[in-house]
Amino acid sequence: MEPLGTCTALLLIGIISFLLLSAIWNSKMYRKGRMPPGPTPLPIIGNILQLKGKHWDQAFSKFSEKYGPVFTLYMGMKPVVVLHSYEAIKEALVDQGNDFSNRPKLLLTEKPRKGRGIIFSNGESWQLIRHFTLTTLRNFGMGKKSIEERIQEEARYLLEEFHGTKGQPFNPDHLFTYANAGVICSILFGKHYEYDDKKFQTLTALLVENVQIFTSIWAQLYNAFPALMEWVPGPHQHITPNYAKCREFVWKEAKEHRATLDPNSPQDFMDCFFIRMDQEKHDEASEFTMENMIDCCVELLAAGMETTSATLQYGLLILQKYPEIEEKVQEEIDRVVGRSRMPGMADRGQMPYTDAVVHEIQRSLSIGSMALPHAMVKDTPFRGYVIPKGTTIIPVLISVLHDSKEFPNPKEFDPGHFLNEDGTFRKSNYFMPFSAGKRNCAGEGLARMELFLIFTSILQNFKLKPITDPKDIDITPVVKPIGRFPRPYKFCVIPR
């Protein structure tokens, strides 16, 4: 019995020592560089338990009330600085954008990408690929179709699907997903996929699943405790194999493009990337490689598809709840656009109410309640503190989008948040659903065009008919740790 008692005592001493060392380590990390204040972390697990499962934005709001707009949390044993106000986020991401412009190295994103792509890469690779992507999208004069024309073309396919419902109840979720993925595929590959194409359906399902997992508690635990979660079964284990299958899809498209490439007449994003690859083929250090192109395309699909489709889905739910808003939007569409042509981006300036409604849909949903995490490029003075190099930064975008000083009654849906007293459109610096600064969404311009053109095209052609009493429609989003999504629903559309 004595050896057993000795082993038990040694085990207890070992556990206690480990906990004490963890507490000391946390304390040292907390003091390093004069970090911002925050709640006391527990050994090993940090402040995870205080984040209350999936309602992280509410927990962050309460921490902010106590510790101010800049505070420190521990995700496991890693310190994280949280930015929880417009002023703090602007000061960090815009005014000191260079210092806050890295991405943290997280196993969840590093494992499938290995530092490639546009969203989670750093340094010169990120700068070159991002600049190329922004320039290519901005100057999309390639081929015979502009981006606006490609969106309008995809909107026609979507309208056909809506007509095909023949006034019967349906869930628009998949149709919006296919439409938005179709727009991005048209830009990337110059190709339209039929909505019943099995390979296309598989691609979109994999991308949607990864977005849902990435915003879930499983992914956040994986990032906080990678060594442990690597061995724990759960949805987080699907991200890497799902990503690999998406890469296979894009790889096949790339092989076809390479075989038919005409350097004098690029038709899409992939053609432009291949041309740049050929221009730098003798540069062994070039970032324009096949691997980087594949990851860039997958990321553009993932980033632009689910967020835009979910926003459109939420927008139509809102209008069912408030039919008077739908009527005002349709009156403006009829007056400015009419019924004989599709809406265009040139119409937006003459449609302040519709523009305000689209902005309010994005603000109200706040689909990205937190921006993708940033990381410090170097030890950086900030608001009287010094944040060490490599520290993860979480900008809480919902703290800006739901700021009661800028948007009175922020939890209420009110297009007046974006209208002046004379009915003209009111711009707001607090409108940052795409984040801000050097790491803001590269596809922001594309997403804005999609939302306006697809939203107005639907309302130009259809009257929305809810299947329940409007007062019983629940518009509160489904909340996840770093995302908010519309609740599933069915409705009917009646041709106007």
Buried (B, 14 or more C-beta within 10 A) or exposed (E): EEEEEEEEEEEEEEEEEEEEEBBEEBEEBBEBBEBBEBBEBBBBBBBBEBBEEBBBBBBBBEBBEEBBBBBBBBBBBBBBBBBBBBEBBBBBBBEBBEBBBBBBEBBBBBBBBEBBBBBBBBEEBBBBBBEBBBEBBEEBEBBEBEBBBBBBBBBEBBBEBBEEBEEEEBEBBBBBBBBBBBBBBBBBBBBBBEBEEEEBBEBBBBBBBBBBBBBBBBBBBBBBBBEEBEEEEBBBBBBBEBBEBBBEBBBEBBEEBEEEBEEEEBBBBBBBBBBBBEEEEEEEEBBBBBEBBBBBBBBBBBBBBBBBBBBBBBBBBBBBBBBEBBEBBBEBBEEBBEEEEBBBBEBBEEBBBBBBBBBBBBBBBBBBBBBBBBBBBEBBEBBEBBBBEBBBBBBBBBBBBBBEEBBEEBEEBBBBBBBEEEEEBBEBEBBBBBBBBBBBBBBBBBBBBBBBBBBBBBBBBBBBEBEEEEEEBEBEBEBBBBBBBBEEBEBBBEEE
